[in-house]
Amino acid sequence: MDIRFDRYLKALAANYRDGGTEHTGRAALENFLNTFAVDAMAPGIEVQHEPKRDADKGSPDFKVKRQGMILGYVEVKEIGANLDKILKSDQIVKYRKLSDNIVVTDYFHFIRIDGAGKILDRQSLAFPNDIESRTIQVNPDKAEAVSKLLAAFFSSPPQGLQRAQQLAVALATRSKLLRDYLTEELVRQTKVHKEGRLHGLYDVFREQVFHELTVTEFADAFAQMLAYGLFLAKLNASDDEIIRLDNVRRFIPGSFRLIRELVRFLEEMQETEYDEAKWVVDEILSIVNGLAIANIREDLSFRQRKAISRKIRAGDEEEHRLFERDPFIYFYEDFLRAYDKETRKARGVYYTPPPVVNFIVRAVDDILKNQFQIADGLADHKKVTVLDFAAGTGTFLLEVMQRIFDNIGGPETGKADAVVREHMLKNLYGFEYLIAPYTIAHLKLSQYLQGQRPSADRK
C-alpha cells in the first residue's frame, strides 16, 4: 500500500478531530502534494502555499512551479463542499484564464480541469466519516486512482508560449488583474498614509508626466508598465536566466527616475501590503520565464505580419535589416489590443512599418544636408532639434539616433560620447499621452544608447 495516503488521512484525522475549517488541513495537504512533487518526472518542482486572502480577490491556494514557471494550481475548499458548483464559480473561471492545469479538492475528492473547464479526471480518496474511525483503512484502488490524477497534474509541462498573440493575451489578462489590485492598494494608501512606495510613484508621475493623473489612470498605466517591463527584462537576459523579483534590477535599465522607481517597486513587492498583487506578478514572471524567445522573435518579425498580404517584402539586405530591427517595440500594439482595444483605437496606437520610418528619417536628413546646407544633417547639435509629438514607444526617435550615429561614422568614433551628451540628450524630444508607451520608449531608447556607447562610457 502507498504509505503517503495512510499518512495523509491520519494527519487529516488529527487535524479535524476537534472540528475545523477549510484551512485546518492545509499543512497535511501541502505535505501530501510535496510527496508527488518529489516523485514527479521533472526536477525542481515547488509547491507554494498562498496565505489566506479575501474570497473575492484571492489567489489559488497552492501554486505549483517548475524552474520559475507556473505548472498549475490547486484550489482547496472545505470538507463536503459541492465541488461541481465550485467549478462554475467566478473564482475558478478567473483561474481558468490563467492556467490549463487546475485541481479542485475538498481534501477527499479531487477534480482536475483544463483552461476550458473540461473535467480531465475526478477521483475520491475517502469520505469525511472514514477518518472518524480509530483504524483508518485506505482503499488501494482509490489511492491508485488519486495517485494517477496527481501524477498527471505534476507531470503537465508549464505553458511556454511560442506565439506573439498568445503572449499578448496572457500578459493582458494578468495586467488587468494587477490593475485592480494596484487600484485598491493605492486608494488604501491615499486614505491611510501617503508614504508608501506606490503612492510615491503616483506623485512622481503626476510631477514629471501628467499633473492631472487620477488614481485609476495611474494604476492602469502602471500595471501595463510592470507587465511590459518584466517582458523587456526577459529579453535583456540570457535565454536560460530566470527572472525573479530579487534579480530583475540587473535586466531593466535604470537611466531615468521613473524606471529606477519601477525597479525599486518590484523589489518592494516582497512586502506584506502587496501580497494581494504579488501572486499576479508571479504569474507574469512565469509567463516571461517560459517564453520560447526564438519563436516569439520570429513571430513578431515583420515577415510574419499583415504587410505580407499586401506583398510588402524585404527587397534587399538593407531592407531586411529594417524589417528585423527590434520588432518588440511594436509588440505594445498587440498587447494593448488585447488589454484595451478601445484605448488602442481612441489613442491611435498603430505601428509605422520600419521601412516607412527609415524612409522618412532619411528624407529629413537628406533635406537638411542638401536644401539647408547642414553638412552633418540630423547630427548637427547647433542647428537641429527633433520633436516627435506622438512618440509612442519611440520608433522614430530610435531611427533618428541610428541616423545620427551613421552620420558621424558610427558609435565607436571619438565623436559618439559628445554627440550623445550634447545633442541626443538635449535636442531630441518626444511627447506621448499614454504613460505605458512613454515609459517603454524610455526603456528602449536608454537601452539602445547604452548599447551603442563605448564600453568605458556605459553606466
N, C-alpha and C positions, 0 to 999 in steps of 0.2 A: 504493500500500500504506500502511496505517496505521503511521506511524513509531513509535507508542507500543509496539506489540508487539515490534518489532525491538529497541528499546532495552531493553525488559523482559527478553527472552530473553538478550540479550548480558550484561546485568547479572547474571542468574542463572548464566550460564556462568562469568563471572569469579568469582563468589562461591563456587561449588561445584567449582571446578577442582581444589582440593586436599581435597575432602571437606567435610562439614559436617553440621549438624543441621537440625531444622525451623525454628530461629531464624536460620540463616545468611542466608536470603534475605528476611528481613523488610523491610530497607531498600528493596530492589528492589521488593517488592510494595507497600509504602507509597507509593513514588513513582508506581508504576503506578496504584494506586487514586486517588491525588490528581489524576491527569490526567482521570479520569472525573468526579471531584467538580467540577473546574473547568468541564467541559463540560456539567454537568447543567443542566436547565431552571431549577431553583430556585437562587437565590444563597445564599451564606452556609453552604455545606456544609463540614463539617470532618471529616477522617479522623484519629482519635485512636488511636495505638498504645499498648496497655497493656503494662506491664512483665511479665516472666516471673513466674509465681506457681506455687504448688503445684498439681499437676494436679487434685487433688480439690476445690479450692475457689477456683480462679482465675476471672477474668472473661474475657469474649471477647477474642480477640487484638486486634481492631480494633473500635472503636465509631465509627459514622458519625452525626454530629449536625447538626441544622439549627436555627438560632435557639433554642438551648437545649434542644431536644427530640431524643431519640434516634431516628434514622431506621432503623437496623438494625445488624447485627453481621456481621463476617467472622471466621470461625474457621479457623486455619491448622494443618495437620498436616504431618508430614514427607513428603518426596517418596516416592511409591509407597505411601502408606498406603491401607488399604482404607476408602474414604470411605463406602461403603454400611454398613459395620459401625460406623463413627464416628457415622453418623446415628441409630443406635439406642442410643447410649451415654447414660448418666445425665447427662453433661455437656451434651449437645445437648438432651436432654429438659428440663433446667433452663433453658437459654437460650430454648427454645420457649415457656416460660411467660411470658417477658419480652418477646418480640418476634414479629411475624408476618413479619419480613423478615430472613432469615439466609442468608449464603453460606458454604459449607464448601469449602475448597480445599487441595490439596497443591502449590500453585504452578502446576501444569499443568492440572489438572482442576478444574472449578468446578461446584458444585451449589447451586442456590438453593431454599430451602424456606420454607414458611409456619409459623405457630404450631401447626398441627395435624400438622406433619411431612410434609405433602404436598410432593412434588418439583415445583416450578414450572418448572424448567429445569435441564438439565445439559449441559455442553459441555466439550470437551477442546481445549486450545490446542496442546499438543505432548506428547511423551513425554520422559522423562529423557535417553535416548540422543540425542535430537535436538540437545541443546546441547553434545554432545561433539565435534561436527564443527567444524572451523575456520571453515567458512562456514555460518552459521545461516540457514535458509530458513523464513520464516513463511508458513504456508498461509493465503491470503487468505480462503477460506471459513470456516476455523476461527476466524480472527481476527474476522471479522464476526459469527459466532455468539456468541463470548465477549463481544464488544462489546455486542451486544443484551442479553445476560444482565446485564451490569454496568450498562448504561444503565437497565434496568428496576429493578434494585436501587436505584440512586441516585435514580431519579425517583419511587420509592414515597413517599407522604406520611407524615410522622410520625403516630403514632396519637394523635390528640386525642380524649380521652374526653368523652362527652356525657351519659352516664347515671350516676346515683349508684351503682348496683350494680356497674357496670364499674369505677368509681373505687375502691370498697371492696375489690374483689378485687385490683385492681392494686396498691394500697397494702399490702394484707395480704400478698400474695405476696412483695413486696420487703422488708417488715418482718421476715418470718420469716428470710430470708437475712441481713439485717442483725443480727438477734438472735444467730444462730450465730457470726458474725464477732466481734461485741462480746463474747460469752461467752468465746471463745478468747483475745482480746486482754486481757480483764480477768483471766483466770486467769494469763496470762503476766505481767502487771504485778504480780499478787499474789505470784508466786514470785520474780520478778527484783527488782522495786523497787515502792514504793508512792507514788512522786512523780508518776506520770503523771496527766494530766488526767482520764482515765476513772476511775481508782481514786479520785481526789479527789472526783469526783462521787458515786461509790458511798459514800464516807464521809459526804458531805453528806446524802445521802438517809437513811442509817442514823441520822444525828444528828437530822435535822429531821422525818422522816416515819415511819420504821418501823425500830426498833432491831434487830429480828431478821431483817432483809432479807438474803437469800442472794445470792450472785453471779449465779446463774441467774435468780432473780426480778428482780434489778435489770436485767440485760441484756434480759430480756423486756419489762419496762416501758419501759426507755429506748429500745429500738428503736421501740416504738409512739409514744413521745413525739416522737422525731425525725421520723418519718414524718408524724404528725399536725401537728406544729409547722410543718413545711415547707408542708403544705397550708394551714394558717391564715395563714402568711406570704404565700402567693399571694393569699389572699382580701383581705389588707390592702393589697396592691399594686394598681397600676393594671392594667387588662387587658393592656396592651402591655408591661408591665415584666417583664423576665426575671429570675427569682430565681436567684442564684448563691451559692456558699459565701462569697464575699467581700463580698456586699451584704445577706445575709439579716438582719443585725443591724437594719437600718432597718425591717423589717416585723414583727418579733416584739417585743412589749412586754417590757421588762426590769425590771419593777417589783418583783420579789422574787428572792431569791437563786437559787432553783432555775432560774428562767428565764434569769437572767444567765449562770449556769454552762452551761446548754444552748446558748446562743448562742456562748459562748466555745469550747465544744467543737466546734461546727460549723465555726468558723474554724480550729481546730487540726487538723481532719481533712485539711488540706493536708500534714501531717507524714507522713514515710515509714512510721512504725509503724502508720498507719491505712490504708495502701494497700489492704489486703485488703478493707476495708469501704467505702472511698471510692467504688468503682465502683457499689455498690448505692445509695449516697446520690445519685450522679449519675443513677441510674435514677429515683429518686423525684423529683428535680428535673425530669427530663424529663417525668414524668407531670404534675406540677403546672403546669409551664410550658405544657403542651399542652392544658390544660383549656378546654373551652368553658364559661366561667363562667356565662353566661346560661342555658345549657341545664341545667347542674348545679344552679343555683339553682332553676330551675323544677321539676326532677325531685325535688329534696329538699323542695319545698313540700308542706305537709300536704294540699294539694288533690290531690296525686298518690298519697298513701299509702293504706294499707288502710282507714283510717277512712271513706273514701268508700263502701266496700262496706257499711258499717253505716249509711249515709245521714247521716253526721255532716258537715254542711257549714256554711260560714260564713253566718250568717243576716243579718248587717248589716256595716256598715263597720268597727265596732269589733272584732267577732269575726274579720273577715277580717284585721285587723291582727295579731291574736293568732296566727292560723294562719301568717302570713307572717313573723313576727318571728324572725330569726336561726335558720333551720332547720338551720344547720350544727352547732349544738350537739348536735343529735340524731343527726348522721351517725356519731358514735362508736359507736352501737349497731350500725349497718350494718357499720362497719369491724370491730368486734370479732367479729361473727357470722362474717365471712369469715376473720378472723385465728385465732380460737379459739372455736368455737361452744360448747364445754363450759364454758369460763370465763365466757362471757356468761350461760349458763344458771345456773351454780353461784353466781355473784355477783349475779344479778338485775339485769343491765344492760338495762333496758327503759325507754323514754322515757314520760313522762307528757304527754299532749297539752296544748298551750298553753292552751286554754280551761279545762281542769281545773286547771292550775297557777294561772291567773289567778283562777278562782273561789275556790280555797282561800285564796289570799293576800288577796283582797278580803274574804272572810268573816272571816278572822282580824282584819284591820284594822277591820272594822265592829264586831266584838265588843269589841275594845279601846276603841273610841270610845263605843259605846252601853252596854255592860254594865259596863265598868271605868272609864268616865268619863275616859279618857285622850284628850284633845282632838286631839292630833297623831297618834294611832294608832301605827303602826309607826315613825313618825319621831321619837317621844319617846326621847331618848338617856338619860334618867334612869331610866325605868321599864321599858323594853322591851329584852329580849335575845332574839335569834333563833338557834336551832340547827337545822340540817338534819343529822340524824345519818346520812344516806345521800345525800350531796350529789351524787354522780355528776359530771356535767360542769357543775354549777352552775345548773341550770334554775330551781329555786325561789329561790335567793339572788338571781339576776338579776331575777326578778319582784318580790322584796321591795325591791330597790334602786329599781326603777322606781316602785313604790308610794310609797316614801319621798319620792322627788322630786316625785311628784304631790301629796303631802300638804303640801309646803312651797311649792307654787306653781311648781315647775319648776326645772331645773338652773341657770337664768340668774338666779335670785333671789340676794339677798345672803346668804341662809342656806346656800346649797349647799356652800360650802367648809367651813364649820364642821360641817355635818351629815356630810360625808364623813370629816372628820378626827376628830370627837368621837363619832360614832355608828357609821357603817358600818364603819370600820376597827377599831373596838373592841368592838362589840356584836353583830356578825354572824359566826356561826361555821358551819363545815361540816366534817363528818367524812367521809372516803372511804377505803375499804380499798385499792382499786386505784389504783396510782400514776399511770397514764396519764390517767384521767379527772380525778384530783385535780389534775394539772398543767394539763390542758386547762381546768378550771374557773378556775384562777388566770389563765390567759391570757385567757379570755373576760371574766372579771369586771374584771380590770385594764384591759383594752381598753375595756370599757363605761364605767368610771369616767373614764378619760382622755378619752373622747368626750363625756361629759356635763358635765365641769367647765369653767368659763370658760377661755378660751384662755390667759389670763395665769397661770393656776394649773397648767397642764399641764407635766409634766417627764418 
